[in-house]
Amino acid sequence: MTEYSIIPRPLSVVYHPGNFHCTGIPQIVHDENPGIFLNEIQVFVGQMKNIFGGEALNGSSGSIRLLKTDIMAENSESYRLEILPDGIRLSAAAGAGIFRGLQVLRQFFLQEYSDGAVTLPCGVIEDKPRFPWRGFMLDCSRHFYSVEFIKHILDSLSLQHINIFHWHLTDDQGWRLPVRQYPLLTEIGSKRREHRLHNAFYGGFYTEVEIREIVAYAAERHIEVVPEVDLPGHTSSVLASYPGLGCTGGPYQVEDRFSIFEDVLCAGNDDIFPLAEAVFDTLAELFPSKYVHIGGDEVRFNRWRECPKCQQRLAALGLSAPAQLQSWITSRFALMLQQRGRTAIGWDEVLENTDKFPLPKDVIVMSWRGQKGGIEASARGHRVIMAPYSEGCYLDYRPIDRPEEPGQLGVNTVAQGYNMEPVTPEMDNAAASLILGGQGNLWSEIIYAGKIAEYMIFPRICAIAETLWSDRKHKNLDDFSKRLAIHQNRLDKLGVLQYRGALG
Ligand SMILES: [Zn+2]
């Protein structure tokens, strides 16, 4: 190695003469109180053991010294990594920064450790993220993924400083969240007929224990798990479980097709709110994140137009169009979450039909239908997460325009994700300050196996991670592509199946 080739590219790299050389994987030492950074050390040592085996860590001739510093305290993810001839020094104000720095070392060792030794060029890396929200969304409704697989993905994502796992837990094709007061959501709503399996039942849900396990596993890697329960549309799994919550009363089924469906929760039925309360209580209990994604996308209004209860509601609220009922529901959900100390996130449809029921100011908008939702939301004073399908953030799209590639609906290349710019020219400084970051989304209609999911995620998420972490002035696709070639070999060692074709 003559250059570090880190992804995402750090803020500053300065090389010094000489090399650091040691046998084995260097051991972590620190002078501070023994409890500090214990979690980060344990995770890192576990990651090293998984790749290199325990013997590589025993009796190493080199060391990584951890230091707590107040110098970069304004951003908890900042770190300073010094590669010196006689050892490695990693400084940060918080565990998050130490963890990010250790992941850079993980990148080095994945690349350089061979024949029982490692050699690195000397230098100093100073780094901090551009955006606080660098996310990945996995749809676990259209297809169900095991706890082991999710952990593998989280561990692999942590290599590129991804810090948000947006967990899409419910949709028309399956409800994956146990809610004690509504047991049928999982008893009925978690299973569907699957044509691929000759109409056998397909599905599953995560137990409370498994959810806590994933949340803890992510937290150890400084990844926050943000749950999504998609309401009031995309709710066939709810209606199949509790048909009384729909406008027509059914019959309904957990959908075995992939589409946008007419049946949604009945806006005129007061019973949908106790259900939402129970769901939000469950989420508040299981997920420490202060954010809850409430969905709100692709709601069809035809049932509300025809339903006597919904018409009554419309009249009682003095509304003129059924579509306005969605903004009324959104504002109620946002309030319920506020009462639980949580902040709602919605897909960009929550901006629409809000003349009578304005979108509550704290609601964060996730811009997916291009960036216009994010532009409008930030102009209206809302915080924004950019995940536009037009700019490389939809990982279910094909990675290149070739019929041999898996994917649906369109093409989102690595280069598009790299060139995605969350702050657009339309935004003034006030609007730009509301952009939290962005994320890559993997919808799983045709992703029936974890290995296919890996191929869709990597390396496109590496490009998105760099877009969200690295300083804008360093954006350079050629430079990225050179580093990526090296980085993909590191991901190979983690057992990640990757797309390796043209970047765009
Ligand atoms: Zn209705």
Boltz pocket constraint, residues with backbone or C-beta under 6 A from the ligand:
constraints:
  - pocket:
      binder: B
      contacts: [[A, 246], [A, 247], [A, 265], [A, 266], [A, 267], [A, 268], [A, 269], [A, 303], [A, 304], [A, 307], [A, 308], [A, 309], [A, 310]]
      max_distance: 6.0
